[in-house]
Amino acid sequence: MRLSIRSHLIELTDDLRETVERRIYFALSRFGPRIERATVTLEDISGTRGGVVQRCRIVIKPQRGDELIVIATDADLHAAISFAADRAGRVVQRELERRRTDRRQMPRTPEAPAEPQDGTVSAD
């Protein structure tokens, strides 16, 4: 899994980057190669208006299928990161389980019984 971290109106320090990497890898590493990439965007959504509202947005691209998006907001950036990472793990697990269930429920085409090769007819 490739991990990309971006920030908007937030200083991305080494400590913050390490926190994000640790939380994301902990939440998503069990899915291994089934996740192609994850992009984390950290931003201060209150901007210049005052107040403190931080957002962590995680976009997960599985090997197959559409992107999964998780968003968490909080006054504390570390809390938003933790909440979003935990949620991302649950969202990916639910999506993979749904795909597995859908694949099992697909109707199979019935196979015709094998015809004898020697020209005899079987009595059923």
Backbone as JSON, one array per atom type, in Angstrom:
{
  "sequence": "MRLSIRSHLIELTDDLRETVERRIYFALSRFGPRIERATVTLEDISGTRGGVVQRCRIVIKPQRGDELIVIATDADLHAAISFAADRAGRVVQRELERRRTDRRQMPRTPEAPAEPQDGTVSAD",
  "N": [[0.85, -1.17, 0.0], [0.6, 2.12, -0.92], [1.21, 5.19, 0.68], [0.09, 8.46, 0.93], [0.51, 11.7, 2.18], [-1.03, 14.74, 2.76], [-1.36, 18.27, 3.4], [-3.33, 21.09, 4.34], [-3.34, 24.33, 5.18], [-2.24, 23.54, 7.56], [0.64, 22.89, 9.39], [2.78, 20.42, 8.41], [4.47, 18.57, 10.34], [7.36, 16.52, 11.19], [6.73, 14.87, 13.33], [3.92, 14.84, 13.25], [3.53, 13.69, 10.73], [4.62, 11.16, 11.23], [2.82, 10.22, 13.16], [0.45, 10.04, 11.63], [1.22, 8.12, 9.69], [1.73, 5.88, 11.35], [-0.83, 5.41, 12.54], [-2.45, 4.96, 10.26], [-1.2, 2.77, 8.98], [-1.48, 0.89, 11.04], [-4.27, 0.58, 11.09], [-4.86, -0.29, 8.48], [-3.01, -2.17, 7.53], [-3.52, -4.92, 7.76], [-5.0, -5.61, 5.6], [-3.32, -5.79, 3.56], [-2.12, -6.5, 0.33], [-4.53, -5.94, -0.89], [-5.19, -3.32, -0.87], [-4.45, -0.64, -2.84], [-3.61, 2.08, -2.61], [-3.5, 4.8, -0.21], [-4.64, 7.98, 0.58], [-4.1, 10.66, 2.65], [-5.49, 13.59, 3.82], [-4.95, 16.44, 5.63], [-6.51, 19.14, 7.16], [-7.2, 22.52, 8.13], [-10.26, 23.48, 8.6], [-11.58, 25.69, 9.48], [-10.06, 27.8, 8.83], [-9.3, 31.17, 8.12], [-11.38, 32.24, 9.5], [-11.47, 32.0, 12.18], [-11.75, 30.11, 15.26], [-11.38, 26.57, 15.87], [-11.24, 23.96, 13.94], [-10.46, 20.9, 12.84], [-9.8, 18.71, 10.1], [-9.62, 15.38, 8.98], [-9.17, 13.61, 6.16], [-9.51, 10.62, 4.46], [-8.74, 8.84, 1.64], [-9.2, 5.84, 0.15], [-7.94, 3.53, -2.08], [-8.89, 0.59, -3.26], [-7.59, -2.52, -4.68], [-9.39, -3.48, -6.56], [-12.38, -1.96, -7.68], [-14.27, 0.92, -6.51], [-13.13, 4.06, -5.08], [-12.86, 4.5, -1.54], [-14.04, 6.68, 0.91], [-13.3, 8.4, 3.86], [-14.12, 10.65, 6.41], [-13.25, 12.7, 9.11], [-13.85, 15.05, 11.68], [-12.62, 17.29, 14.17], [-11.8, 19.22, 17.1], [-9.3, 18.68, 18.0], [-6.54, 17.7, 16.22], [-5.13, 15.26, 16.3], [-7.02, 13.56, 17.42], [-8.95, 13.57, 15.39], [-7.48, 12.28, 13.38], [-7.06, 9.74, 14.53], [-9.71, 8.84, 14.85], [-10.59, 8.84, 12.16], [-8.81, 6.97, 11.03], [-9.46, 4.59, 12.43], [-12.08, 4.29, 11.58], [-11.65, 4.01, 8.85], [-10.45, 1.48, 8.72], [-12.65, -0.12, 9.48], [-14.45, 0.47, 7.41], [-13.12, -0.48, 5.12], [-12.95, -3.23, 5.75], [-15.7, -3.9, 5.85], [-16.41, -3.37, 3.19], [-14.83, -5.25, 1.78], [-15.89, -7.64, 2.82], [-18.51, -7.4, 1.87], [-18.09, -7.59, -0.88], [-17.11, -10.2, -1.03], [-19.37, -11.64, -0.18], [-21.2, -10.9, -2.18], [-19.99, -12.11, -4.38], [-20.25, -14.8, -3.73], [-23.0, -15.11, -3.88], [-23.62, -14.9, -6.52], [-25.36, -16.19, -9.27], [-24.73, -19.43, -10.44], [-24.05, -20.93, -13.54], [-25.83, -23.75, -14.46], [-24.27, -26.85, -14.93], [-24.33, -29.03, -17.69], [-25.14, -32.5, -17.55], [-22.53, -34.83, -17.96], [-22.14, -36.37, -21.08], [-22.06, -39.75, -22.08], [-19.16, -41.07, -23.62], [-19.04, -43.3, -25.3], [-21.27, -43.62, -26.84], [-23.46, -44.79, -25.64], [-26.55, -44.55, -23.88], [-27.39, -43.06, -20.88], [-29.44, -44.16, -18.19], [-31.54, -42.34, -16.26]],
  "CA": [[0.0, 0.0, 0.0], [1.3, 3.4, -0.94], [0.56, 6.19, 1.53], [0.4, 9.85, 0.6], [-0.01, 12.6, 3.21], [-1.08, 16.13, 2.32], [-1.93, 19.16, 4.4], [-3.82, 22.37, 3.86], [-3.41, 25.27, 6.3], [-1.69, 22.89, 8.74], [2.05, 22.58, 9.21], [3.0, 18.98, 8.46], [5.75, 18.32, 11.0], [7.79, 15.12, 11.16], [5.97, 14.17, 14.36], [2.57, 14.67, 12.74], [3.63, 12.71, 9.64], [4.84, 9.85, 11.86], [1.55, 9.84, 13.78], [-0.47, 9.63, 10.57], [1.71, 6.85, 9.13], [1.53, 4.81, 12.34], [-2.27, 5.13, 12.68], [-2.99, 4.4, 9.01], [-0.66, 1.42, 8.8], [-2.08, 0.02, 12.04], [-5.66, 0.32, 10.72], [-5.05, -0.88, 7.15], [-1.98, -3.13, 7.1], [-4.04, -6.29, 7.71], [-5.62, -5.84, 4.29], [-2.17, -6.06, 2.69], [-2.11, -6.12, -1.09], [-5.86, -5.61, -1.41], [-5.28, -1.86, -0.94], [-3.43, -0.08, -3.73], [-3.05, 3.31, -2.03], [-4.33, 5.6, 0.7], [-4.25, 9.38, 0.6], [-4.6, 11.34, 3.83], [-5.42, 15.04, 3.72], [-5.21, 17.12, 6.9], [-6.76, 20.56, 6.9], [-7.88, 23.38, 9.09], [-11.4, 23.94, 7.8], [-12.07, 26.99, 9.94], [-9.25, 28.76, 8.09], [-9.09, 32.5, 8.69], [-12.6, 32.69, 10.17], [-11.36, 31.82, 13.63], [-12.22, 28.8, 15.69], [-10.44, 25.5, 15.61], [-11.88, 22.74, 13.45], [-9.5, 20.18, 12.02], [-10.41, 17.61, 9.38], [-8.76, 14.35, 8.4], [-9.9, 12.94, 5.06], [-8.74, 9.49, 3.96], [-9.25, 8.24, 0.41], [-8.58, 4.52, 0.01], [-8.17, 2.91, -3.39], [-8.64, -0.86, -3.26], [-7.09, -3.07, -5.95], [-10.54, -3.51, -7.47], [-13.52, -1.22, -7.17], [-14.26, 2.38, -6.36], [-12.46, 4.62, -3.91], [-13.6, 4.61, -0.3], [-13.67, 7.96, 1.53], [-13.64, 8.55, 5.27], [-13.84, 12.0, 6.87], [-13.49, 12.94, 10.54], [-13.5, 16.4, 12.11], [-12.5, 17.44, 15.62], [-10.97, 20.36, 17.48], [-7.95, 18.14, 18.16], [-6.16, 17.03, 14.98], [-4.76, 13.87, 16.59], [-8.27, 12.83, 17.62], [-9.55, 13.4, 14.07], [-6.68, 11.28, 12.69], [-7.36, 8.43, 15.13], [-11.09, 8.47, 14.51], [-10.66, 8.53, 10.73], [-8.07, 5.73, 10.77], [-10.28, 3.48, 12.92], [-13.23, 4.19, 10.69], [-11.16, 3.5, 7.56], [-10.3, 0.03, 8.87], [-13.98, -0.75, 9.47], [-15.04, 0.65, 6.09], [-12.46, -1.41, 4.19], [-13.38, -4.58, 6.09], [-17.09, -4.06, 5.43], [-16.43, -3.42, 1.73], [-14.29, -6.54, 1.35], [-16.89, -8.66, 3.16], [-19.63, -7.24, 0.94], [-17.66, -8.15, -2.17], [-17.02, -11.66, -0.89], [-20.75, -12.12, -0.12], [-21.78, -10.73, -3.51], [-19.4, -13.1, -5.26], [-20.83, -16.1, -3.38], [-24.41, -15.14, -4.22], [-23.81, -14.84, -7.96], [-25.88, -17.47, -9.74], [-23.83, -20.2, -11.28], [-24.75, -21.59, -14.64], [-25.82, -25.2, -14.22], [-23.52, -27.61, -15.92], [-25.08, -30.16, -18.24], [-24.49, -33.75, -17.18], [-21.59, -35.32, -18.97], [-22.65, -37.41, -21.97], [-21.11, -40.85, -22.24], [-18.34, -40.97, -24.83], [-19.1, -44.49, -26.14], [-22.52, -43.66, -27.61], [-24.54, -45.37, -24.87], [-27.42, -43.58, -23.22], [-27.54, -43.39, -19.47], [-30.8, -44.14, -17.68], [-31.61, -41.57, -14.99]],
  "C": [[0.9, 1.24, 0.0], [0.51, 4.4, -0.11], [1.04, 7.57, 1.14], [-0.25, 10.73, 1.66], [0.08, 14.03, 2.7], [-1.65, 16.98, 3.44], [-2.34, 20.48, 3.75], [-4.08, 23.26, 5.07], [-2.99, 24.65, 7.63], [-0.23, 22.58, 8.45], [2.25, 21.08, 9.42], [4.4, 18.7, 9.02], [6.11, 16.83, 10.87], [7.0, 14.29, 12.16], [4.54, 13.87, 13.89], [2.55, 13.63, 11.62], [3.79, 11.3, 10.21], [3.56, 9.33, 12.51], [0.57, 9.32, 12.73], [-0.05, 8.28, 10.0], [1.42, 5.69, 10.08], [0.06, 4.43, 12.45], [-2.85, 4.48, 11.43], [-2.48, 2.98, 8.79], [-1.25, 0.44, 9.81], [-3.5, -0.37, 11.62], [-5.81, -0.47, 9.42], [-4.07, -1.97, 6.76], [-2.5, -4.56, 7.01], [-4.69, -6.62, 6.38], [-4.57, -6.02, 3.2], [-2.33, -5.59, 1.26], [-3.48, -5.79, -1.66], [-6.1, -4.1, -1.48], [-4.12, -1.35, -1.78], [-2.76, 1.15, -3.11], [-4.05, 3.94, -1.08], [-3.77, 7.01, 0.69], [-4.92, 10.06, 1.79], [-4.42, 12.84, 3.63], [-5.84, 15.63, 5.06], [-5.44, 18.59, 6.59], [-7.47, 21.24, 8.04], [-9.06, 23.99, 8.34], [-11.99, 25.24, 8.3], [-11.29, 28.11, 9.27], [-9.07, 30.07, 8.81], [-10.3, 33.02, 9.46], [-12.51, 32.61, 11.68], [-11.93, 30.48, 14.02], [-11.19, 27.74, 15.32], [-11.22, 24.26, 15.22], [-10.9, 22.1, 12.48], [-10.22, 19.02, 11.33], [-9.34, 16.67, 8.87], [-9.62, 13.6, 7.39], [-9.0, 11.84, 4.52], [-9.45, 8.92, 2.74], [-8.48, 6.95, 0.2], [-8.95, 3.96, -1.34], [-7.85, 1.43, -3.3], [-8.12, -1.32, -4.62], [-8.2, -3.12, -6.99], [-11.65, -2.67, -6.85], [-13.26, 0.27, -7.03], [-13.51, 2.8, -5.1], [-13.41, 4.66, -2.72], [-13.12, 5.88, 0.4], [-14.19, 8.01, 2.96], [-13.23, 9.96, 5.7], [-14.16, 12.1, 8.36], [-13.06, 14.36, 10.87], [-13.48, 16.44, 13.64], [-11.69, 18.7, 15.89], [-9.52, 19.94, 17.63], [-7.6, 17.32, 16.92], [-5.81, 15.56, 15.21], [-6.0, 13.0, 16.81], [-8.96, 12.58, 16.28], [-8.81, 12.32, 13.28], [-7.01, 9.89, 13.22], [-8.75, 7.95, 14.76], [-11.2, 8.07, 13.05], [-9.95, 7.22, 10.4], [-8.87, 4.52, 11.23], [-11.47, 3.22, 11.99], [-12.82, 3.61, 9.33], [-10.99, 1.99, 7.61], [-11.64, -0.68, 8.81], [-14.62, -0.66, 8.09], [-14.43, -0.34, 5.08], [-12.9, -2.84, 4.48], [-14.8, -4.85, 5.61], [-17.18, -4.18, 3.91], [-15.92, -4.76, 1.21], [-15.24, -7.69, 1.67], [-18.08, -8.6, 2.22], [-19.29, -7.84, -0.41], [-17.61, -9.67, -2.13], [-18.42, -12.26, -0.89], [-21.41, -12.01, -1.49], [-21.26, -11.79, -4.48], [-20.0, -14.49, -4.99], [-22.27, -16.22, -3.84], [-24.67, -15.06, -5.72], [-24.32, -16.19, -8.44], [-24.87, -18.15, -10.65], [-24.64, -20.83, -12.39], [-24.69, -23.09, -14.41], [-25.07, -25.91, -15.33], [-24.38, -28.77, -16.39], [-24.37, -31.44, -17.83], [-23.62, -34.24, -18.33], [-22.23, -36.45, -19.77], [-21.63, -38.53, -22.08], [-20.42, -40.77, -23.6], [-18.55, -42.14, -25.78], [-20.41, -44.63, -26.9], [-23.66, -44.3, -26.86], [-25.33, -44.29, -24.19], [-27.56, -44.01, -21.76], [-29.01, -43.28, -19.05], [-30.81, -43.43, -16.35], [-32.85, -41.87, -14.25]]
}
